[in-house]
Amino acid sequence: MSELESRLTELGRELELPPAPDVAPAVLAGLERAPRRPSPWRLAVVAVAIVAIAIGAAFAVPQARSTILRWFHLRGVTVERVQTLPRAVERSSAAGLGRPLSRKDAERVVGFRLALPPLPRGESQVVYVLDDALATVLVKSEGRPAMLSEFRAPGFDVFKKSAAGKTVIESVQVNGREGLWLEGGPHTLTYIDRSGRFRERTVLIHGNVLFWERDGLTLRLEGHLTKREALEIARNTR
Amino acid sequence: MDRPLDDAELVERAKRGDLRAWETVVREYQGIAFRTAYLLSGSAADAEEAAQDGFVKAYRALGRFRRGAPLRPWLLRIVANEARNSRRSAGRREQLALRAAAADRPGDAVPSPEAALLAGESKTRLLEAVNRLSEEHRLAIACRYFLELSEDETAAALGVRRGTVKSRLARALARLREELGEEEP
């Protein structure tokens, strides 16, 4: 530290600052009046947690309690790298995606405008809505089906970490915004529903997944797509 | 005797709904949170509200707190954000002028009158020079040296990257040396 920096530090200790009040009683009173869940902003939140894993470790110690090894965050999304996957059911095609609605009805239910890739001329869009919060559409790339899901995410900071392992977790950019690409191993999906309760609806996913943000929404594309194909769909989703 | 719980343990307990654990966190960090908010908002009342609201919001956001991450910069970021918002919504533009306390601190050695006069003049000049800095430079200096925040904490409080903090500090220090007629170290 230079002499000037030392003098500044010394000066800081002599500054006239108002005494810090004790805010603990008011904080606790506020929290007791309005418990952590649900709270006003959480009511509109659906957060998705993806648990990614290396296949070998998953089946080597199936009964072991999952140890969280790494975390990845995107707006409204937590990606954890764990030793063992939570119990999950296999999912097929559109099962468990919610009730099928028209685009207009789906937007009214979830309360936001859906961002969708362009539809082939003459086709109408079916939107599956789960818990009035998670909207999913089926899209096709090179003839292969994929699922695009979206939800309104809370406005929190983005945290990222790199990780090694059979499931690649990679930061990507989609239209200038942060995204995450997950490729390789199986992972499970759980989510928090509209009332803020954590739902243990855990499904096993074998495809690759791209997460990205757009206009306060978090979007999730899942399927047997290459990264290039996924990014192309994401860029055309408006 | 029970050992005090560390931040990670307190956070884990608070995540499970233990408000007493969160109270311990609030009492540990409310001082630095309030002082940071005061520098940013320029008002003791706003700083108190920012600290209070910040700790409430932080508790509710614990689900997104990264396990193993340092707690203090995360809390400072949330409280500082509240303080900036309150300043913005109040439409205040004037800078907070920092003043040195008049009284000596208890326990200070009693200097000779000449030494006290010289030291006092030097500090007054330094403080006046800090107060003349641009707001972003003044806040960087205030967070880093007056509040003795780390570079990461300063970045969190100011809502900028660590590299931005480094460059602002370098420019602010150079400006202060220029104002005080001092040589680069």
Interface residues (C-beta under 8 A of the other chain):
Chain A: S2 E3 L4 E5 R7 L8 T9 L11 G12 R13 E14 L15 E16 L17 P18 A20 P21 D22 V23 A24 A26 V27 L28 G30 L31 E32 R36 S39 R42 A47 I68 W71 H73 T78 P154 F156 D157 F159
Chain B: G17 L19 W22 E23 V26 R27 Q30 G31 F34 R35 Y38 A44 A47 E48 A51 Q52 F55 V56 Y59 R60 A61 L62 G63 R64 R66 R67 A69 R77 L98 R99 A100 A101 A102 R105 S122 K123 L126 L127 V130 I141 A142 Y145 F146 L147 E148 L173 L176 R177 E182 P185
